């Protein structure tokens, strides 16, 4: 497996990233350990999580995912072989988006404790906080880097104007630069990344690890109608895709899946990995057998005709 360099850092990450939002949510501790073992055996050692995962689950307060990852690394004794990304800024009880120095310092120490580690490889601003000056946020990260608590920083869900401003301030004030950007991006949600954001990331050598790569399971082909999603955790998100465009995408996925002899999920991951500017798509799984689609994507090269077919199907009714 050929690793990919992360921005202007010395980190080299796998071409697929695992989304740790499932840990402590749709995967309990025992299952999470099985998933992490399966990923580690494959060399997929880059895990993306956040301090807010999974606060939305009844009885959870946030940090459950980090705690499970921390326990697993401690038990396996493999922290030095893992690349861990976590995030700060979302509401974990403070009631608002918050990238203030005080909040970052407090949450960073809590994340380190839950992860049972001295450092975080990539620390993300989870969402833009327009109430805190960018220089203050970056300055706080600079202190944490000097202290050895974080190695590099990333930005998630930032509007392009704020991402551009952040890069400019980093250069002007000699502050740490966001080296990786995390947008939502998949075959059903393309316009938030493609175009200006994509060009900016390519121009400034910003690595991109996009989330919702499988569109909350829609691109696996297991949801063909609203009835299929009843009682599912992500029914509300997936249900927006049951339209003509969604049908076209599933049809194209089915066709390429059959031709390649791999799953629809494997095809969707392979398509995303092949897109310009994408460094390592984030995908999740709730059972070890689901990791088969990761293997398929890593070992499949879609033909130009197949890439074009998938591209056209997912663009087809963009204007509607």
Secondary structure, 3 states (H helix, E strand, C coil): CCCEECCCCCCEECCEEEEHHHECCCECHHHHHHHHHHHHHHCCCEEECCCCCCCCCCCCCCCHHHHHHHHHHHHHCCHHHCEEEEEECCCCCCCCCCCCHHHHHHHHHHHHHHHCCCCEEEEEECCCCCCCCHHHHHHHHHHHHHCCCEEEEEEECCCHHHHHHHHHHHHHHCCCCEEEEECECECCECCCCCCHHHHHHHHCCCEECCECCCHHHHHHCCCCCHHHHCCCCCHHHHHHHCCHHHHHHHHHHHHHHHHHCCCHHHHHHHHHHCCCCCCCEEECCCCHHHHHHHHHHHCCCCCHHHHHHHHHHHHCCCCC
